[in-house]
Amino acid sequence: MPHSRLIGTAMVALTFAGCGGGAKEKPAPTAAPAKASAGAAPKTASEQIKGFEFAPTSITVATGGTVTWTNKDAANHTVTFSGSGAPKGIANLRQGKKASVSFDKAGTYAYVCQYHPNMHGTVVVR
C-alpha cells in the first residue's frame, strides 16, 4: 500500500502545481503593431563630396524630398543627372558650398560630376 499512497500524493501535488499556486498567470507576449512609417523614406538627405567621391554613393528620399550636396573638396564639382525626366542638377559647386535638388517624381536618378566622370552616384526616390 505505500506505493499507491505515493502515487496518490504525486497526483495531488501535480494537480495543485497546474493551478498556479495562487500566482498570477502572465499573458502570452504579443507582437507590437507595425508603425505606418516603418521603412518610409526621409524627406531630406545629405551627400558629401570629399576625396573626389560622393558619399554615400546611393541615397533614398521620399517623393517631394530634397537632397543637399556639400563640397568638402578643394576642387569644384557638378551634380549632373542623365536621362529623360531627370531633375536639373547642380552646375558648379565650389569648395565649402552647399546646394540642393528636389525630387518630385518617384524613380532612380543616376548622376556624375562632369569635371570628374569617375565620380558617380544614385538618388532613389520612392
N, C-alpha and C positions, 0 to 999 in steps of 0.2 A: 503493500500500500504506500510506502514512502514515495515510490516512483510516480504514482498517479497524483499525489499531493504536489509534487514538484512541477508536474505538467500543468496542473490547475493554477498554481501560483504564477507560473510563467505566463499563462494566458491572460490572467487578470492584470499582470504588470504591462503586457503588451497593449491591452485594451486601454488602460489609462494613459500610456505613453502616446497613443494615437490621438487622444483628446487634447493634447497640448499642455496638459498640466496647469491650466489657468493662464498661461502666457498668451498674449495677443498674437494672432497669426498675421504675418505681413503679406500684403497683396503682392502678386507677381509683378515684377517691373514691366513697364510698357515703354515702347519707343516714343520719344518726343515727336510731335508733329513737325514735318519738314517746314522750314521757313520759305516763304514765297520768294525771297530774294537770294536763296542759296544758289550759287553759281552764276548769278547775274553779273554782267559786265559792268565795270565802273563807267561813270560819265566823263571822268578826266583821267589822263595818264601822262606820265613824263618820260621823255627819252633824253639821254645824254649823248653827246658827241665827244668822245675822248679817245686819244690814241688812234685816230683815224678809223674809228668804229662807231656804229650806232649801238647803244646799249639800253635796253635789250634789243636783240635783232628782230624780235616779233613781239607785238603788244596788242592787247584787245581792249576795245571800248564799246560802249553801248551806242546804238543808233542815236544820232544827235550829239554824241560826245566829242570831246576835244583832246588832242594830243599836243603837248608842248615839248619842243626840242630846245635844249640848252647846249651851246657850243663851248666846250671847255678846251678846245684845241687852239693853237696859235694861228692855224690856217683857217680860211673861210670855207664854208661848206654850203651845199644846197640840199634840199629835200625835194626830189623830183619824182612825181608819180607817173606811171605809164598806164596805157590802156584807155579805152573809151569810158567816159563816165567818172574818170578819176578826178579827185579834188585838185584845186590849184595848190601847188606846193609852195616851198619857200625858196626864193630866187638866190639870195645871198645872205648867209647867216655868219656874222662876224664873231670874233672871239669874245666870249663873255656875254653874248646877247642871247635872248630867248625869242621864239616865235611859235605860234600855234596854228593848227589846222583843225577845222571842224568837219565831221563826217555825218552827212545827212542820210546816206543810204547804206544798208547792210551789204557786206561784201568783204573781199580780201584785196587789199591795195598794196602792191609792191612799189618800193621806191629805191632810188640810188642818189648818190652825190655825183652831180655832173662833173665836178672837178676831180673826183677820185672814184672812178667806176667800180673799184673793188669794195667800196662801202655800199652796203645794201641792207634793206630791212623790209618788214611787212607790218601793216596795220590790219587787224581783223576787226570788223565792225559787225556786231550782232544785236 
